[in-house]
Structure formats: structure tokens, C-alpha cells
Amino acid sequence: MSADKKEYDVFKGLLNGSQVNTLSAESVLEVIRSQAQERLGNESRVYVLHDGSDLRKPNAQEMEYLGKVMSLQKQVISGYKTFNSVAVDITSKDITLIDHTMYSTGMPNYVSKETLGLIGQDSSKAPTLDLVKWDNVEKETYLNNSTVYFQALLNSHNTLKRGNLDIKITHIQDREFDGEEYFEYTDDLKDEFITRLKLSRLSNLTRPIYTPKGKLSKKLAYVKLIDKAFEHQFSYDIQRITIKNKTYVNVKCLIEWEKLVLNNRTYSVVRITLKDEKGKPIFQQPMMLITNRVLECAQDARQIYQAYLLRFKIEVVFRFLKTNLGWETFQVRDFQSIKNLVALAFFLVGYFKELSNDIQNHEIYGLIAQIGGGKGIVSIHFLLIGLEKLVHFQQIQQLIDNHALTKEEIIQAINGFAFS
């Protein structure tokens, strides 16, 4: 957005804190949380979706604290990490932003959970850990995926409770946070959670182990949840569902559930299996979810599955940020500027909710949404698609004008690629 080097330096100073009047991630987040309290203050229950989104910078070399992330092809590349929380109210299904953190494996105080597990509290076991990192371990000021997650949970809890002490909060997250420490932390906050389980998660059912000589061993093995029969089950039909751009009809959804005791705390596990109209499983393995919510009937178990499916809404936010607000295309190099710029983009997403209230009855916006495939629905999603198509049309029209192409020449060019 800079016209020249001077203007670039002004904007950079605004972002990195070198000017008197600056923009910081912290001040942006304060506004985001105030908005969340105002919007959700009258809700009885809110679902909070927590998820990370990597900012991939594969060709970057000199950016401050540049760390490592995974590419879409599951390769380790350069980039930064973010962890984000958005709320969905059960009435309107609208998204409200709550919390955002940007961090990096290249930061001086980043110490992975795996490294902590290896070294314990003995510095002699950490020859590769530099003094700065070890100092953060000793003072418990280190940062990693787990500490960021715990802080996001607490920030979301405090934000919503300040707006309404009676609000019921359900936190939803993916398999990365399948762990007793995460379950118990949420439980102690008196909030609910729904977490997708790893396929390796064990049940409370044991099976005997025999020695090589055929004798019964004193040791016991626990059966995986994925392999055992559940105590309760029911099924229902889904007439039509689209998964990964493929549409299925007459899908059978089998939902099973039972209790699971971990560290003397009782939870409920829900296992979901989808089969196509020929009875073939759509996914290679069932989905398994764990919750601290008490399940008393089939409808309760079904609600857990339906609530988890809300996670796609936070993916929409990430896609919008990267595609339309340049979350991965920034050029500034110092970490504070990057952090503030990314937080600002996260903040701007919230304003599209306000804009949507003004565009519903506008004739031009309706036409643009129709071009975007809205079929009568005027939303930010269809508006952005429509605007993208208009931009492409404008580029093509400019190309036609610059080269004085005639209609006949264009048709001839198109026909030249036709196959008989």
C-alpha cells in the first residue's frame, strides 16, 4: 500500500513501534475481544473453535525469527505459526473473532514439547539447548504449541465470561490436542470441550497377554477405541452430503458412544462412521470425538458430531485471510511488524460481518453476488467470487483493447484449441 520508500517507512514505523503513535497486535486484540463481548453477551451457549494456521514463506531467508512450518505437501519449509479462536453462536451460526497469536519456532523462547520431555529439568541432558532457551525453561517463560493453546483457551474463557457469567462455552479442537492435560485444563475452567481423538487412543477395555510359552502374563493390554464394540449406537440417513468436492447421496451415518475414564475423570467418546449408498465406508477410518459433556441419549451424541462439524467455519476464515487480505504475502521483515500486520488482517475480517448487513438489499451488490454464483444469496463469499470474476473480465477486456482484437479473431483463437 506504499507509493514510495518514504511512505513505506511511515507505515513500517506504525507497525513496528518506532513511532509515537503505533498500531500493536495487543491493542487490536483488545478491540476484537470487546466486540466479542458485545455481540455474544446475550447468548446462552457459544462454541469456540480453536485452530492453527501456518503462514508459509518458502522463499524467505532474512525475516526475523523465521521458523519452520509444514507445506501442503507435508514438507518442512520456512514460515510462521498462528493460533486462532473464533466463536460461533448456535442461533445464527455467525462467526465472531476472539483470539489470535502469532509465534515462531525461531523465537528465542520457543522450546518444543518434545524437547521438554527429553530434557526434563536437568540441564546436562540438553547440550543442544542454548542458554537463552534454558533460562526460559527454568523460569517457565518458554513458548510452544501447548502453552499457546492453554493461553488461547483462557483468553476465550475470560473474554466470554466477562460479557456474560452464565454463558456456556464449548471448546472445539483437532487431534493435536488429544491429551489428558488439555481435557483437565478445560474441565477445571468449568467449560465443555469436544476434541477429535487420535486413532491410537486406548479404551478402558483390557485383554490378556500370554507369554511365549503360553502362560497368562500379569501384564494387561488395553484395546484401542477404534477396534472395540461401543455400548450404545444408532444410525440415521443423510440424503445428500458433499465431502472434499465429492457429493454423496443416501449416506448412512452410524453414531456410537460410551464412557471413557482417564486419570479418574469420566468423559464420553463418540465414534462416527459414514457409509455410501452401497454400504462402503466413505472414510478409511471412523471419526472419534471425546467430550466432557454428559450424554444421556442418541440425540446428545449426534449433537456432539454436529458441533464438531462447525470447525469448517474457522477454515473459511483462514482461506479468506490468505486469499483476500494477504496473510502470506507481506514483505516486512522484522517480527514485530509482521505480528502487528497479521493481527490487523485478522481484525479486518470482523468488519465483513458489519458490511454484510448493508449489502443485502443493494442492487449492484446483488448482481455481483449473482455473478459469483449466489443464486439469490448476497453474502461476502459470493461477492468476493463475483468481484474476482469481474477483475478477470476487466483484465481480459484490457488485453482485447490493447491488441485491438476482433470478435472473429477471439472465436478463431478459441476454436484453434478445440478437439474434434
VMD Tcl script that draws the C-alpha trace (Angstrom):
set ca {
  {0.00 0.00 0.00}
  {3.05 2.27 -0.19}
  {3.55 4.64 -3.12}
  {7.25 5.20 -2.40}
  {10.07 4.44 0.05}
  {9.16 7.35 2.33}
  {5.57 6.19 2.67}
  {6.76 2.61 3.24}
  {8.95 3.80 6.16}
  {5.96 5.61 7.69}
  {3.78 2.51 7.54}
  {6.60 0.35 8.83}
  {7.11 2.69 11.78}
  {3.41 2.47 12.55}
  {3.63 -1.31 12.67}
  {6.95 -1.92 14.43}
  {6.53 0.54 17.29}
  {9.25 3.03 16.32}
  {6.74 5.91 16.09}
  {4.93 7.67 18.92}
  {1.53 6.59 17.58}
  {1.76 2.90 16.75}
  {-0.50 0.00 15.97}
  {0.11 -3.14 18.04}
  {-1.28 -6.65 18.00}
  {-2.26 -6.23 21.65}
  {-4.38 -3.12 21.01}
  {-6.03 -4.81 18.03}
  {-6.88 -7.86 20.16}
  {-8.40 -5.64 22.84}
  {-10.86 -4.30 20.27}
  {-11.57 -7.82 18.95}
  {-12.42 -9.07 22.45}
  {-14.60 -6.05 23.20}
  {-16.55 -6.74 20.00}
  {-16.94 -10.40 21.01}
  {-18.34 -9.44 24.41}
  {-20.83 -7.06 22.83}
  {-22.01 -9.49 20.16}
  {-22.26 -12.60 22.32}
  {-23.30 -11.12 25.65}
  {-26.88 -12.36 25.35}
  {-26.11 -15.88 24.14}
  {-26.78 -18.86 26.40}
  {-24.21 -21.12 24.70}
  {-21.26 -20.45 22.40}
  {-18.97 -22.84 20.57}
  {-15.34 -21.68 20.36}
  {-13.28 -23.13 17.52}
  {-9.52 -23.27 18.09}
  {-7.09 -23.98 15.26}
  {-3.65 -23.11 13.99}
  {-2.80 -21.76 10.56}
  {0.76 -21.66 9.26}
  {1.98 -18.66 7.28}
  {4.20 -20.23 4.65}
  {7.19 -18.21 3.38}
  {9.17 -20.89 1.47}
  {11.44 -18.41 -0.32}
  {12.11 -16.10 2.62}
  {15.59 -16.01 4.16}
  {16.19 -12.86 6.20}
  {12.91 -12.34 8.08}
  {13.31 -12.04 11.84}
  {12.67 -15.20 13.89}
  {11.76 -17.10 10.74}
  {10.87 -20.63 11.82}
  {9.74 -23.93 10.34}
  {6.25 -24.97 9.27}
  {4.74 -27.72 7.11}
  {3.89 -27.18 3.46}
  {0.70 -28.52 1.90}
  {2.89 -31.35 0.57}
  {3.95 -32.18 4.16}
  {7.48 -30.86 3.70}
  {9.31 -28.67 6.22}
  {9.63 -25.11 4.91}
  {10.19 -21.61 6.30}
  {7.31 -19.69 7.86}
  {5.47 -18.55 10.96}
  {2.75 -20.09 13.11}
  {-0.56 -18.62 14.22}
  {-3.17 -19.93 16.63}
  {-6.68 -18.53 16.40}
  {-10.00 -18.73 18.20}
  {-13.41 -17.85 16.79}
  {-16.84 -18.19 18.38}
  {-20.00 -19.49 16.72}
  {-23.35 -18.75 18.34}
  {-25.88 -21.57 17.99}
  {-28.70 -19.31 16.82}
  {-27.32 -17.53 13.76}
  {-24.15 -19.65 13.16}
  {-22.30 -16.34 12.67}
  {-18.57 -16.18 13.36}
  {-17.10 -13.80 15.94}
  {-13.33 -13.45 16.30}
  {-11.94 -13.82 19.81}
  {-8.22 -14.50 19.97}
  {-5.13 -14.63 17.79}
  {-1.47 -15.38 18.48}
  {1.45 -15.30 16.08}
  {4.67 -17.07 17.04}
  {7.57 -18.98 15.53}
  {9.81 -21.94 16.16}
  {12.64 -19.47 15.51}
  {11.85 -17.31 18.55}
  {14.47 -17.32 21.36}
  {11.95 -18.59 23.92}
  {10.43 -21.34 21.75}
  {11.07 -24.78 23.26}
  {9.07 -27.66 21.81}
  {7.06 -30.01 23.97}
  {9.16 -32.90 22.67}
  {12.38 -31.18 23.78}
  {10.93 -30.56 27.24}
  {10.05 -34.23 27.51}
  {13.59 -35.26 26.65}
  {15.45 -32.94 29.00}
  {13.13 -32.88 31.99}
  {14.63 -30.39 34.42}
  {18.26 -31.48 34.05}
  {20.33 -29.03 32.01}
  {23.04 -31.66 31.49}
  {20.60 -33.55 29.27}
  {20.20 -30.56 26.96}
  {23.61 -29.97 25.31}
  {21.93 -28.54 22.21}
  {19.71 -26.12 24.15}
  {21.28 -22.66 24.28}
  {21.47 -20.62 27.47}
  {18.63 -18.28 26.50}
  {16.25 -21.17 25.89}
  {17.34 -22.97 29.04}
  {16.79 -19.79 31.04}
  {13.22 -19.68 29.71}
  {12.73 -23.33 30.69}
  {13.92 -22.67 34.24}
  {11.73 -19.57 34.58}
  {8.79 -21.29 32.80}
  {8.62 -18.44 30.30}
  {9.09 -20.69 27.28}
  {6.65 -20.87 24.39}
  {5.37 -23.79 22.31}
  {2.15 -25.10 20.75}
  {0.82 -26.29 24.11}
  {1.39 -23.06 26.03}
  {-0.17 -21.07 23.18}
  {-3.21 -23.37 23.26}
  {-3.67 -23.08 27.03}
  {-3.47 -19.28 26.79}
  {-5.99 -19.22 23.93}
  {-8.43 -21.28 25.99}
  {-8.04 -18.96 28.96}
  {-8.36 -15.81 26.84}
  {-11.53 -17.12 25.22}
  {-12.99 -18.16 28.57}
  {-12.25 -14.81 30.23}
  {-13.50 -12.79 27.25}
  {-16.88 -14.53 27.09}
  {-17.37 -14.76 30.85}
  {-16.71 -11.05 31.26}
  {-19.57 -10.43 28.86}
  {-21.89 -12.98 30.49}
  {-21.06 -15.05 33.58}
  {-23.82 -17.56 32.79}
  {-22.76 -18.31 29.23}
  {-21.92 -21.96 28.49}
  {-18.72 -22.38 26.49}
  {-17.80 -25.43 24.42}
  {-14.25 -25.50 23.04}
  {-13.70 -27.47 19.81}
  {-10.26 -28.55 18.57}
  {-8.49 -31.13 16.42}
  {-6.35 -34.20 17.22}
  {-3.22 -32.21 18.09}
  {-4.84 -31.52 21.46}
  {-5.82 -35.09 22.27}
  {-4.26 -35.31 25.75}
  {-5.34 -35.57 29.37}
  {-3.64 -32.29 30.29}
  {-5.79 -30.45 27.74}
  {-9.00 -32.19 28.82}
  {-8.39 -31.48 32.50}
  {-7.46 -27.84 31.92}
  {-10.79 -27.18 30.18}
  {-12.64 -29.22 32.77}
  {-11.12 -27.13 35.56}
  {-12.34 -23.96 33.81}
  {-15.88 -25.44 34.11}
  {-16.16 -25.28 30.32}
  {-17.05 -28.06 27.92}
  {-14.83 -29.41 25.15}
  {-15.13 -31.53 22.01}
  {-11.82 -32.86 20.71}
  {-11.10 -35.22 17.87}
  {-9.19 -38.27 19.10}
  {-6.15 -39.92 17.58}
  {-6.66 -43.42 16.21}
  {-4.13 -44.72 18.75}
  {-6.28 -43.68 21.75}
  {-6.89 -46.66 24.09}
  {-10.17 -47.68 25.69}
  {-10.72 -48.93 29.26}
  {-11.19 -52.48 27.97}
  {-8.28 -54.83 28.65}
  {-7.26 -58.07 27.00}
  {-4.96 -60.78 28.38}
  {-1.35 -61.19 27.28}
  {0.26 -64.60 27.02}
  {3.95 -65.38 27.34}
  {5.84 -67.17 24.54}
  {5.28 -70.40 26.50}
  {1.53 -69.86 26.51}
  {1.18 -68.79 30.15}
  {-1.07 -65.90 31.17}
  {1.02 -62.79 31.83}
  {0.38 -60.48 34.76}
  {0.52 -57.57 32.32}
  {-2.61 -56.33 30.60}
  {-3.04 -54.69 27.21}
  {-5.70 -52.10 26.52}
  {-7.85 -52.35 23.39}
  {-7.87 -49.34 21.05}
  {-11.13 -47.42 20.92}
  {-11.15 -47.78 17.15}
  {-11.30 -51.58 17.50}
  {-13.84 -52.23 20.25}
  {-17.62 -52.51 20.30}
  {-19.32 -49.48 21.87}
  {-22.11 -49.72 24.45}
  {-24.62 -47.54 22.57}
  {-25.34 -46.92 18.90}
  {-27.92 -45.59 16.47}
  {-27.97 -44.58 12.82}
  {-29.72 -42.09 10.61}
  {-29.81 -41.25 6.90}
  {-28.25 -38.20 5.25}
  {-29.92 -37.54 1.92}
  {-27.08 -35.52 0.45}
  {-23.61 -34.55 1.63}
  {-20.53 -33.07 -0.06}
  {-17.09 -34.12 1.18}
  {-13.89 -32.85 -0.44}
  {-15.78 -31.64 -3.53}
  {-17.50 -35.02 -3.98}
  {-21.25 -35.34 -3.43}
  {-22.77 -38.45 -1.87}
  {-26.46 -39.34 -1.66}
  {-28.34 -41.65 0.71}
  {-25.48 -41.76 3.20}
  {-25.86 -43.85 6.34}
  {-24.41 -42.26 9.48}
  {-23.67 -44.65 12.34}
  {-23.07 -42.98 15.70}
  {-21.76 -44.98 18.66}
  {-20.94 -43.72 22.12}
  {-19.79 -44.79 25.58}
  {-17.91 -43.51 28.63}
  {-14.12 -43.37 29.00}
  {-12.26 -42.93 32.30}
  {-8.89 -41.12 32.17}
  {-6.98 -40.16 35.34}
  {-10.12 -40.82 37.41}
  {-12.19 -38.40 35.31}
  {-15.12 -39.61 33.24}
  {-15.63 -38.46 29.66}
  {-17.77 -39.59 26.73}
  {-16.45 -40.87 23.42}
  {-18.46 -40.65 20.19}
  {-17.49 -42.71 17.13}
  {-18.91 -41.76 13.72}
  {-18.91 -43.93 10.60}
  {-20.25 -42.73 7.23}
  {-21.22 -45.24 4.53}
  {-22.33 -44.55 0.96}
  {-25.50 -45.94 -0.60}
  {-23.68 -49.19 -1.42}
  {-22.66 -49.66 2.21}
  {-18.99 -48.82 1.62}
  {-17.26 -46.62 4.24}
  {-16.59 -43.12 2.86}
  {-13.52 -42.72 5.07}
  {-10.90 -45.37 5.72}
  {-11.30 -44.95 9.50}
  {-14.21 -43.68 11.64}
  {-14.04 -40.29 13.33}
  {-13.74 -40.37 17.12}
  {-14.60 -37.45 19.39}
  {-14.22 -37.02 23.14}
  {-16.19 -34.62 25.34}
  {-16.76 -33.87 29.00}
  {-20.43 -33.23 28.25}
  {-22.76 -35.85 29.76}
  {-24.50 -37.86 27.02}
  {-27.85 -39.30 28.04}
  {-29.36 -40.27 24.70}
  {-28.73 -40.68 20.97}
  {-29.61 -37.07 20.26}
  {-26.92 -35.90 22.70}
  {-24.30 -37.98 20.86}
  {-25.49 -36.67 17.49}
  {-25.18 -33.08 18.75}
  {-21.52 -33.69 19.59}
  {-20.85 -34.73 16.00}
  {-22.82 -31.81 14.56}
  {-20.99 -29.37 16.85}
  {-17.59 -30.66 15.75}
  {-18.55 -30.10 12.12}
  {-18.65 -26.36 12.88}
  {-14.84 -26.47 12.62}
  {-15.06 -25.83 8.88}
  {-16.07 -22.25 9.70}
  {-12.62 -21.36 11.01}
  {-11.10 -22.81 7.82}
  {-13.22 -20.29 5.89}
  {-11.65 -17.51 7.97}
  {-8.11 -18.73 7.17}
  {-8.90 -19.05 3.47}
  {-10.29 -15.52 3.41}
  {-7.28 -14.11 5.25}
  {-4.77 -15.72 2.92}
  {-6.66 -15.18 -0.32}
  {-8.07 -11.70 0.19}
  {-6.04 -10.00 2.91}
  {-2.55 -11.19 2.01}
  {-1.75 -13.09 5.20}
  {1.13 -14.84 3.42}
  {2.26 -12.09 1.02}
  {3.63 -9.49 3.47}
  {7.11 -8.14 2.73}
  {8.16 -6.56 6.04}
  {11.00 -8.42 7.76}
  {11.06 -7.54 11.45}
  {8.94 -9.80 13.65}
  {7.01 -7.06 15.49}
  {5.83 -5.54 12.21}
  {4.83 -8.95 10.87}
  {2.99 -9.77 14.09}
  {1.05 -6.49 14.06}
  {0.26 -6.69 10.36}
  {-1.13 -10.21 10.64}
  {-3.22 -9.23 13.68}
  {-4.63 -6.29 11.72}
  {-5.68 -8.62 8.90}
  {-7.37 -10.89 11.46}
  {-9.19 -7.85 12.85}
  {-10.41 -6.71 9.42}
  {-12.23 -9.99 8.87}
  {-14.62 -8.98 11.63}
  {-15.79 -5.94 9.71}
  {-17.21 -8.05 6.92}
  {-19.98 -9.09 9.32}
  {-20.91 -5.42 9.68}
  {-20.70 -4.89 5.91}
  {-22.98 -7.84 5.21}
  {-25.84 -6.05 6.96}
  {-25.60 -3.16 4.47}
  {-25.30 -5.09 1.22}
  {-28.31 -7.40 1.36}
  {-30.69 -5.03 -0.46}
  {-28.21 -3.21 -2.68}
  {-28.92 -3.81 -6.39}
  {-25.29 -3.72 -7.57}
  {-24.07 -5.99 -4.77}
  {-26.88 -8.41 -5.63}
  {-25.73 -8.52 -9.25}
  {-22.08 -9.09 -8.25}
  {-23.12 -11.91 -5.89}
  {-25.14 -13.45 -8.75}
  {-22.03 -13.40 -10.96}
  {-20.27 -15.20 -8.09}
  {-22.86 -17.99 -8.13}
  {-25.00 -16.72 -5.25}
  {-28.35 -17.65 -6.86}
  {-30.20 -15.02 -4.87}
  {-27.92 -15.15 -1.82}
  {-25.96 -11.95 -1.18}
  {-23.01 -12.80 1.06}
  {-19.36 -11.85 1.41}
  {-18.40 -15.24 -0.02}
  {-20.34 -14.81 -3.29}
  {-19.41 -11.13 -3.50}
  {-15.70 -11.97 -3.40}
  {-16.09 -14.64 -6.09}
  {-18.10 -12.21 -8.22}
  {-15.55 -9.44 -7.78}
  {-12.74 -11.83 -8.70}
  {-14.58 -12.75 -11.91}
  {-15.13 -9.06 -12.71}
  {-11.43 -8.37 -12.22}
  {-10.57 -11.20 -14.58}
  {-13.08 -9.84 -17.10}
  {-11.54 -6.39 -16.80}
  {-8.06 -7.83 -17.41}
  {-9.27 -9.72 -20.48}
  {-11.09 -6.66 -21.79}
  {-7.93 -4.59 -21.35}
  {-5.96 -7.20 -23.27}
  {-8.54 -7.15 -26.09}
  {-8.46 -3.34 -26.24}
  {-4.65 -3.12 -26.19}
  {-4.29 -5.52 -29.09}
  {-7.44 -4.37 -30.95}
  {-8.69 -7.94 -31.14}
  {-11.94 -8.50 -33.03}
  {-14.70 -10.91 -32.03}
  {-13.86 -13.07 -35.02}
  {-10.18 -13.29 -34.01}
  {-11.12 -14.34 -30.50}
  {-13.50 -17.03 -31.76}
  {-10.82 -18.25 -34.17}
  {-8.29 -18.48 -31.32}
  {-10.74 -20.43 -29.13}
  {-11.58 -22.81 -31.97}
  {-7.87 -23.40 -32.51}
  {-7.79 -25.26 -29.15}
  {-10.91 -27.30 -29.87}
  {-10.51 -31.07 -30.24}
  {-12.52 -32.98 -32.82}
}
mol new
graphics top color blue
foreach p $ca { graphics top sphere $p radius 0.5 }
foreach p [lrange $ca 0 end-1] q [lrange $ca 1 end] { graphics top cylinder $p $q radius 0.2 }
display resetview
